[in-house]
Amino acid sequence: MEVNNDDALLCPAPPLAPSPPYTPDRNAIRREMRCRRRALSRAERNQSAQMLARRLGNSTLFLRSEHIAFYLANDGEMDLRPLIERAWAMGKQCYLPVLSPAFHNRLWFAPYQPDTPLRDNQFRILEPALPWHAVRPAMAIDLMLTPLVAFDATGNRLGMGGGFYDRTLAYLQYRRYWRKPLLIGTAYEFQKVAMLPHAAWDVPLHGVATEQALYHFATGQ
């Protein structure tokens, strides 16, 4: 789940090759990648989702994780439903992000089963309709799969601009004391870029899973 802050999206023309020195434009990258995601056919989305489910679902990090946070795809994001179904079949505890009624800029995580009722949140994104006492904080999750718009080879993640995951996971900047969750972004292979600008509040990923590869970064455990 990533919040969509741009309902009227126009695909930009291909940019001219920049002259060095070059600083990537976060908004330009967002526009380009969102357009490319939305341009995929249903068959392409389904094939990529199945490929990612097989690749990540057979990985040691997935097999060893008991409590796993997923998301429901929005705005062309990589669909995790095949992987969620695999996790259910393996008896793993699955969760989806929910917006806190008290802390509106943080995410919490509610249990998700095949019969869990869902409702639209304020951004028209489905989340479990469960009592608040059922949710868990991020630090109770073993493996968190995060959506993203783009990523680079050092583990930097570009989201939709809402900052929900970065604020929720800010405590991981102090990794000496906090070790969970393991953060794995999920994306299409074309969402990998050479370099992303990094801000002090950005929480880096431990890895990224695409339909073609599993990437592990220096921040990984």
Secondary structure, DSSP 8 states (H G I E B T S, - for coil): ------SS-----------SS----HHHHHHHHHHHHHTS-HHHHHHHHHHHHHHHHTSHHHHH-SEEE-----TT----HHHHHHHHHTT-EEEEEEE-SS-TT-EEEEE--TT--EEE-TTS-EEE---GGG-B-GGG-SEEEE--SEE-TTS-EE-SS--HHHHHTGGGG-TTT----EEEEE--GGGB-S-----TT----SEEE-SS-EEE-TT--
